Amino acid sequence: MKPDPRAAISRRRFLTLSGQGALLAGGLALSAGAWLPRWALADPDLASRLLRMGRDIYPHEAIADRYYLEPLQPLLEEQRELIEEGLADLDHRAQAAHGRGYVAIGEESERVALLREIEDGEFFQSVRNPLVEGLYDNPELWEPHFGYQGSSWQKGGYLNRGFNDLVIDWL
């Protein structure tokens, strides 16, 4: 019995079917060994739009995409309709102001201006709140990205550890 040639699957086809190829096409850059939440692989368009929004709200180029996307998973499980409607509204505003979708706007200041229009709304706050905790309450990011050494009371407090040794270039 001869194997069916239609059953053979190439590496390229496998990546496309598994979502990783679609994710690359969706605008998210994957570095070697990068880990992204399953929902981001399953819905690359939604992930790329939320990632762009998150990076515009909290712009830290050196932080990996997963740290922006991971805290949004519970939000997507609980309020997916709010997120999809909010992103559609944001794209509509971008289309009206710039003639293209939010993610396609190249100038950060133009995207931020659109975000300022909606910053008091439920959608914006629903995205911003988990991101602030996901980024700034994550011990993996403290010292390498923000210069924060963590809690000091276990080590004798800041007075005994050099309270004035802060080396943060962005503060």
ABEGO torsion letter per residue (X at the ends): XBBBAAABBBAAAAAAAAGAAAAAAAGBBBBBGBBBBAAAAABAAAAAAAAAAAAAABBBAABBAAAAAAAAAAAAAAAAAAAAAAAAAAAAAAAAAAGBBAAABABAAAAAAAAAAAAABAAAAAAAAAAAAAAAABAAAAAAAAGBAEBAAAAGEAAAAGAAABBBAAX
